[in-house]
Amino acid sequence: MGSICEGWINRHLTRRPLPQYAGRGVVEKPEQARAMGALLLGKPVSDRIRTEVGSEIARLAPHAAYPPGLAVILVGNDPASAVYVRNKQRACEKVGIRSVSRLLPSDTDEQTLLGCIEEFNDDSRIHGILVQLPLPSPEHEATAIESIAPLKDVDGFHPLNVAKLFEGQPYLVPSTPAGILELLALHQVPIANSRVVIIGASNIVGKPMALCMLHHNAVVTICHKYTRDLAAISREADILVTAVGKQKLVTADMVKPGAVVIDVGITLVEGRAVGDVDFEPVAEKASLLTPVPGGVGPLTIALLLANTLKAYKTILGLA
Ligand code: NAD
């Protein structure tokens, strides 16, 4: 399939082994890694993507009047959202993306929010727009997303971009599933013909992940909170992706020996982020496993930067 689902790394980066981590295996050969319960770390992959994005922006600078611009709209004062927005801003600055944030009070009405989006839609110095979710008024979310110009929809949530992904002609893909594809590509995890089970069916992670896997010719099963006998289904997975937000949802008996396990979930336990996976017992059984924190998380922002660059190049005709 075309575009970003093919993998940023496949197109732009060389494949090198990851360093050793916390006493677990060195991923030098895929066969070796599969026997060792090695950890899949997001940061080395994220660092490479960021470096590539930064170099490409520097290369394009003489050809464009403005650098890429990303507008982030934050409604309300949720502390976690404020941290995410700050992290995105810092990441943008480091690679040469001009980042503009608009903070709106939590009682902002829909018209004001749409007006703000419209302003950025019309601004030729802005190439990517995202509305930080969740909104204090969740009933405004669908309209807000639909109001973002599809070319600038760097979260990939606009119905047109969802349809493009559905059709197998992706333009901007949500950054978490796109990041997971990069991680798997770097580690040469075969997707075609693999049995992939995804736990969690959200529009942000589970569903786009399923479509990406399907387009890579995996046999895909999506599970959710109404799925009966989750363990029997998850045990069939060569690649198990869990995106729920429930501590220890995935226990060792739910994992096929040698499976690749991707833990997207984040739950705060006594101020500490933990994933969905019962980490130690599953690490003994899986061939590759993403830790939380340090696994999928760092990739999400890196792919947002890659999406912003892609939107910039597309809008300016530099693609
Ligand atoms: P969501 O709440 O929109 O969706 C959760 C999904 O889990 C739903 O489909 C629901 O049916 C399913 N579910 C709930 N309980 C279940 C159970 N007991 N068994 C099976 N399925 C169950 O969440 P989301 O936005 O997709 O996020 C999921 C998790 O991933 C959250 O913890 C979130 O914080 C995390 N997340 C992490 C990143 C990252 O960068 N690491 C990015 C996005 C989301």
Boltz pocket constraint, residues with backbone or C-beta under 6 A from the ligand:
constraints:
  - pocket:
      binder: B
      contacts: [[A, 176], [A, 199], [A, 200], [A, 201], [A, 202], [A, 203], [A, 204], [A, 205], [A, 206], [A, 223], [A, 224], [A, 225], [A, 226], [A, 227], [A, 230], [A, 242], [A, 243], [A, 244], [A, 245], [A, 246], [A, 249], [A, 263], [A, 264], [A, 265], [A, 266], [A, 267], [A, 296], [A, 297], [A, 298], [A, 300]]
      max_distance: 6.0
